[in-house]
Amino acid sequence: MTDYPGSYASTGVFVCFEGGEGSGKSTQSRRLRESLEAEGFDVVLTFEPGDTPVGKEMRRIVLSPETGALSDRTEVLLYAADKAEHVDTVVQPALDRGAVVVTDRYVDSTLAYQGAGRTLPVSEVESVARWATRDLRPHLTVVLDLQPEQGLARFEERDRIEGESLEFHVRVREAFLAMAAADPDHYLVLDARAAVDDIAAAVLDRVRPLLGQASRR
């Protein structure tokens, strides 16, 4: 890993959901938004790649099976372009006004998929991703952990990434767990096989102490 010190927003709260395919990130992201909005907080629910006009085009290129083979480095740069636009136009403006930003995937996905999964030098991949995001880091990253074969079984059709080998997805899972183990203050690892309500409750319990710098609507 590189020697980036990392920066955490001083206004708003930044929460990220990470994990392998089919682990329930989108479901839990929505559940967190619903809970916080019910309490009056300003919440922005977003995702990567693709939640900007530029990002939507990047998503089409990197995920469509029709794209075919891509250079691994090209893939890293396309994801980085999506992240740069996402942070500058969605994430940072929302944090600046004190919102809770909940994102489905962020930098760790690049490190896990393009770094560990593609077996590229993780330090080089991280340099690109951190530069693209101005080294903005989530206050909390929730890793929903699931055996790859269980998650992949949930898909009848697969995109370019989902269609990679089981060995690829095992490396991705191991990378997520290693990042979480190295920084427990900023990570929460949960068993994605648990009941949806139980996972949502555990996430909310961990997020609550962070809400002091978030604004209400």
C-alpha positions as CSV (number, residue, x, y, z in Angstrom):
1,M,0.0,0.0,0.0
2,T,1.1,3.5,-0.6
3,D,1.9,6.1,2.1
4,Y,-1.1,8.3,1.5
5,P,-2.2,9.8,4.9
6,G,-5.9,9.9,3.8
7,S,-8.3,12.7,4.3
8,Y,-11.7,12.5,6.0
9,A,-14.4,15.2,5.5
10,S,-14.9,17.5,8.4
11,T,-18.5,18.1,7.5
12,G,-21.0,15.4,6.6
13,V,-20.5,11.7,6.9
14,F,-19.2,9.4,4.2
15,V,-20.2,5.7,4.4
16,C,-19.3,3.1,1.8
17,F,-20.5,-0.4,1.2
18,E,-18.1,-2.9,-0.3
19,G,-18.0,-6.6,-0.9
20,G,-18.1,-9.2,-3.7
21,E,-20.8,-9.9,-6.2
22,G,-24.3,-10.6,-4.8
23,S,-23.4,-9.6,-1.2
24,G,-26.4,-7.2,-0.8
25,K,-24.6,-3.9,-0.9
26,S,-27.4,-2.1,-2.8
27,T,-30.0,-3.4,-0.4
28,Q,-28.1,-2.3,2.7
29,S,-27.3,1.1,1.1
30,R,-31.0,1.7,0.6
31,R,-31.8,0.5,4.1
32,L,-29.3,2.9,5.7
33,R,-30.6,5.8,3.6
34,E,-34.2,5.0,4.6
35,S,-33.3,4.8,8.3
36,L,-31.4,8.1,8.4
37,E,-33.9,10.0,6.3
38,A,-36.6,8.8,8.7
39,E,-34.6,10.6,11.4
40,G,-34.4,13.8,9.4
41,F,-30.9,13.6,8.0
42,D,-30.0,14.8,4.6
43,V,-28.8,11.6,2.8
44,V,-27.4,11.2,-0.7
45,L,-27.4,7.6,-2.0
46,T,-25.0,7.0,-4.8
47,F,-22.9,4.3,-6.4
48,E,-19.9,3.5,-8.6
49,P,-19.4,3.1,-11.4
50,G,-22.0,5.1,-13.3
51,D,-23.8,7.7,-11.1
52,T,-22.8,10.7,-13.3
53,P,-23.3,11.2,-17.0
54,V,-19.5,10.6,-17.5
55,G,-19.6,7.6,-15.2
56,K,-22.5,6.1,-17.0
57,E,-20.4,5.9,-20.2
58,M,-17.4,4.5,-18.2
59,R,-19.7,1.8,-16.7
60,R,-21.0,0.8,-20.1
61,I,-17.4,0.3,-21.4
62,V,-16.0,-1.6,-18.4
63,L,-19.0,-3.8,-17.6
64,S,-20.6,-4.7,-21.0
65,P,-19.6,-8.1,-22.3
66,E,-19.7,-6.5,-25.7
67,T,-16.6,-4.5,-24.8
68,G,-14.5,-7.7,-24.9
69,A,-11.0,-7.7,-23.7
70,L,-9.6,-4.6,-22.2
71,S,-6.0,-3.9,-21.1
72,D,-5.9,-4.1,-17.3
73,R,-4.4,-0.7,-17.1
74,T,-7.1,0.7,-19.3
75,E,-9.7,-0.7,-17.0
76,V,-8.0,1.0,-14.0
77,L,-8.0,4.3,-15.7
78,L,-11.6,4.1,-16.8
79,Y,-12.6,3.4,-13.2
80,A,-10.4,6.2,-12.0
81,A,-12.2,8.6,-14.4
82,D,-15.5,7.6,-13.0
83,K,-14.3,8.1,-9.5
84,A,-12.8,11.6,-10.2
85,E,-16.1,12.8,-11.7
86,H,-18.1,11.1,-8.9
87,V,-16.2,12.8,-6.1
88,D,-16.0,16.2,-7.7
89,T,-19.7,16.4,-8.7
90,V,-21.6,14.2,-6.3
91,V,-19.7,13.2,-3.1
92,Q,-17.8,16.2,-2.1
93,P,-20.5,18.8,-2.7
94,A,-22.9,16.7,-0.6
95,L,-20.4,16.4,2.2
96,D,-19.7,20.1,2.1
97,R,-23.3,20.8,2.9
98,G,-23.3,18.3,5.8
99,A,-25.1,15.4,4.1
100,V,-24.6,11.7,4.8
101,V,-23.2,10.2,1.6
102,V,-23.9,6.5,1.2
103,T,-22.1,4.9,-1.7
104,D,-22.3,1.4,-3.1
105,R,-18.6,0.8,-4.0
106,Y,-15.6,3.2,-3.9
107,V,-11.8,3.0,-4.0
108,D,-11.6,-0.3,-2.2
109,S,-13.4,-2.0,-5.1
110,T,-10.6,-0.8,-7.5
111,L,-7.9,-2.1,-5.1
112,A,-9.7,-5.4,-4.8
113,Y,-10.8,-6.0,-8.3
114,Q,-8.2,-4.3,-10.5
115,G,-5.4,-4.7,-8.0
116,A,-5.8,-8.1,-6.4
117,G,-8.2,-9.5,-8.9
118,R,-6.2,-8.5,-12.0
119,T,-2.9,-9.1,-10.0
120,L,-1.7,-5.6,-10.8
121,P,0.7,-3.9,-8.4
122,V,-1.8,-2.7,-5.7
123,S,0.4,0.3,-4.8
124,E,0.3,1.5,-8.4
125,V,-3.5,1.0,-8.7
126,E,-3.9,2.8,-5.3
127,S,-1.8,5.8,-6.5
128,V,-4.2,6.3,-9.4
129,A,-7.3,5.8,-7.4
130,R,-6.3,8.1,-4.5
131,W,-5.2,10.8,-7.0
132,A,-8.6,10.6,-8.8
133,T,-10.5,10.9,-5.6
134,R,-8.3,13.6,-4.0
135,D,-7.6,10.9,-1.4
136,L,-11.0,11.4,0.2
137,R,-11.8,8.4,2.4
138,P,-15.0,7.1,3.9
139,H,-15.5,7.6,7.6
140,L,-16.8,4.0,7.6
141,T,-16.6,1.2,5.1
142,V,-18.9,-1.7,5.6
143,V,-17.7,-4.9,4.0
144,L,-20.4,-7.5,3.4
145,D,-18.6,-10.7,3.3
146,L,-19.8,-13.7,1.3
147,Q,-18.2,-16.7,-0.3
148,P,-17.8,-15.8,-4.1
149,E,-19.5,-19.0,-5.3
150,Q,-22.6,-18.1,-3.2
151,G,-22.8,-14.5,-4.5
152,L,-22.2,-15.4,-8.1
153,A,-24.9,-18.1,-8.0
154,R,-27.5,-15.2,-7.6
155,F,-26.9,-14.1,-11.2
156,E,-28.4,-15.7,-14.3
157,E,-26.5,-13.3,-16.5
158,R,-23.1,-11.9,-15.8
159,D,-21.3,-8.7,-16.8
160,R,-17.6,-8.6,-17.7
161,I,-16.5,-8.6,-14.1
162,E,-19.0,-11.0,-12.7
163,G,-18.0,-13.4,-15.5
164,E,-14.4,-13.6,-14.3
165,S,-13.0,-16.9,-12.8
166,L,-13.8,-18.1,-9.3
167,E,-10.1,-17.6,-8.5
168,F,-10.4,-14.0,-9.5
169,H,-13.3,-13.4,-7.1
170,V,-11.5,-15.3,-4.3
171,R,-8.6,-12.8,-4.6
172,V,-11.1,-10.0,-4.5
173,R,-12.7,-11.3,-1.3
174,E,-9.4,-11.8,0.4
175,A,-8.4,-8.2,-0.5
176,F,-11.5,-6.7,1.1
177,L,-10.9,-8.7,4.3
178,A,-7.3,-7.7,4.4
179,M,-8.1,-4.0,4.0
180,A,-10.7,-4.2,6.8
181,A,-8.3,-6.1,9.1
182,A,-5.6,-3.4,8.6
183,D,-7.9,-0.5,9.7
184,P,-10.6,-1.7,12.1
185,D,-11.4,1.8,13.2
186,H,-12.8,2.6,9.7
187,Y,-14.2,-0.8,8.7
188,L,-17.1,-3.0,9.7
189,V,-17.2,-6.6,8.4
190,L,-20.5,-8.4,8.4
191,D,-21.6,-11.8,7.3
192,A,-23.7,-11.2,4.2
193,R,-25.6,-14.4,4.9
194,A,-27.2,-12.9,8.0
195,A,-30.8,-11.6,8.0
196,V,-31.3,-8.3,6.1
197,D,-32.8,-6.6,9.2
198,D,-29.9,-7.8,11.4
199,I,-27.3,-6.5,9.0
200,A,-29.1,-3.1,8.7
201,A,-29.3,-2.8,12.5
202,A,-25.6,-3.5,12.9
203,V,-24.7,-0.9,10.3
204,L,-26.9,1.7,11.9
205,D,-25.4,1.1,15.3
206,R,-21.9,1.7,13.9
207,V,-22.9,4.8,11.9
208,R,-24.7,6.5,14.8
209,P,-21.6,7.8,16.6
210,L,-20.5,9.5,13.3
211,L,-23.7,11.5,12.9
212,G,-22.6,14.5,15.0
213,Q,-21.2,16.2,12.0
214,A,-24.1,15.5,9.7
215,S,-26.9,18.0,9.1
216,R,-30.7,17.4,9.2
217,R,-33.1,18.6,6.6
